[in-house]
Amino acid sequence: MPFGTTTEPMDIFSVITLIGGLAFFLYGMNIMSSGLEKIAGGKMEHMLRKVASNKLLSLLVGACITIAIQSSSALTVMLVGLVNSGILSFGETIGVLMGSNIGTTLTAWLLSLAGLESGNIFVSLLKPKNFAPILALIGVIMIMVGKTQKRKSIGNIAVGFSVLMYGMTMMSDAMAPLADMPQFKDLMTAFKNPLLALLFSAAFTGVIQSSAASVGILQALSLTGEVTYGIAFPIIMGQNIGTCVTAMISSIGVNKNAKKVAVVHLSFNIIGTVICLVPFMLVEAIFHPAIIDTAISPFMIAVCHSLFNVITTLILLPFTKQLEKFANKVIKEEPTAKSEDNIMMDDRLLTMPAFAVAKANEAAIEMATAARVAVMEGTSLLTKWSDEVAQQVDQLEDDIDRYEDKLGTYLVKLSHTQLSDADHRKVAKMLHSINDLERMGDHAKNLIGVADEITKKGITFSQHATEELAILTQALHEIVERTIKAFNENDLALAASIEPLEQVIDSLISEIKARHILRLQRGNCTIELGFILTDLLNNYERISDHCSNVAVALIEAEHDTFEAHSYLHNIREAENAGFQDLYESYRTQFALRPKT
């Protein structure tokens, strides 16, 4: 249906048009919020963490994020996920929740433009039916010819907003005939009961799970001239309660701290409704001012929507501690989560990919750090056995396996969401690295077996072999430390220094094997020692190889190529002065003593 109005009587086709308009509205909002979130990327996550402990700043950030993603429900679900994942504490979300209620009112202000009437061409251009087609054309062009993800995302925002406005106009056109229907006027008369209007609005908003869409429908209805201030105000309050349904649903199956987020969201809106509805009903019953029966415009609906949320926030903001205590009483505290729970990747964060990427990156850093500790402790067992350290390495290896399983599954899901270019590179880096980190843990565990055999059999290497292994172990520690630091800090310069060291370690291992054969021929060593030494060297070599793979993944992720073989071939070329200089430096640093 084209933009415009209709004078046709209300029939089944009008109902179909109304449903279609709502579908376009919700779909357009989804496209627009996705584009906005991709442009904002990890900035929102960083901003939220930075200010979460400051009440006023978290309020402002909550409003800004909701404006950016155009959905207070999405933000609330995201907060449930952040608390459930341990990124934020429950108390830090209260100010953000309050801010989200204010931020969500922007949609109503944008939709209020539908009620603009003016003969001035510039004012008329502000009306959605006039500028939405132009905006849609611009957006489609940007999507088709844009060479960067940012431009395509801006195009998606423009198209999404246009589709949203088109849906709003469809709903308005479908509802226009309602003004002449006696049944509709009877319904509006029934809604003069504030409690009935509030309950119906809360239920309807809970079903469609979008207060913005519910407000949009109310604004479309107001164009019939049958919606009064007395009807609209309770409906607006009910919409704020109804939107809490999304958070309540998302709190199913999460830890108790995350459930408290949903409790605070619901209690905040219910308390705010009571604070505003009781005086409203008293004024209506005692004075019944003329404005109560005056038809409300889309613009004034936006004003009332904003006023309700601002007033509620101003009243309750000083009582955030009391809201927190109330939620603690409703949801009793639970014991500290087990270590396995700390690895949990919450699917609720997938609705906000930037936050999900940040959580996944945290888990990957924890995994990498665990791999580093496992290797370091594993090598220490070779010179001094300890049951306690052996158990620690064994536990670390189990933890690393769980990280790979949970993180790998989560990253695959995340890779199918709408990611910014920067987040896409982060996900690619992690996907290409976690298997190598897991294998480093496996080889660290293998070292327990080697160390256990050395201890139980009372095996002692010769002085020369012990010195050679000490130098090799120093080189291994160096490459592991550099690799994990490069991964955790995404340091590409440090990652570029890994491959020369890996080549030096390969040379050291080859030299140590050759020297062992020479000692074996001279009768200075035994075959049994040779088996243990070979097993040890193989594990060292594999750990070094996996460090090289992680470093290559870091560098290749930045260029989005992942041609590891080509990369390694190119940097090993003789003319690569930087590689050769590093190689010589490492060879000097970790040189073996001359043969004797």
Salt bridges, closest charged atoms under 4 A:
GLU45 OE2 - ARG49 NE 2.63
GLU117 OE2 - LYS127 NZ 2.77
ASP293 OD2 - HIS288 NE2 2.92
GLU333 OE2 - LYS260 NZ 2.53
ASP346 OD1 - ARG348 NH1 2.87
ASP347 OD2 - LYS413 NZ 2.92
GLU362 OE2 - ARG49 NH2 2.23
ASP394 OD1 - LYS445 NZ 3.08
GLU397 OE1 - LYS445 NZ 3.78
ASP399 OD1 - ARG402 NH2 2.47
ASP436 OD1 - HIS546 ND1 2.75
ASP442 OD2 - ARG439 NH1 2.74
ASP452 OD2 - LYS456 NZ 3.20
GLU453 OE2 - LYS457 NZ 2.86
GLU467 OE1 - ARG593 NH1 2.83
GLU468 OE2 - ARG515 NH1 3.26
GLU468 OE1 - ARG519 NH2 3.29
GLU478 OE2 - ARG482 NE 2.73
GLU481 OE2 - ARG372 NH1 3.48
GLU499 OE2 - ARG572 NH2 2.53
GLU511 OE2 - ARG515 NE 2.93
GLU511 OE2 - LYS595 NZ 3.81
GLU528 OE2 - LYS457 NZ 3.22
ASP545 OD2 - ARG542 NH2 2.53
ASP560 OD1 - HIS424 NE2 3.64
GLU573 OE2 - HIS569 NE2 3.02
GLU584 OE1 - ARG587 NH2 3.18
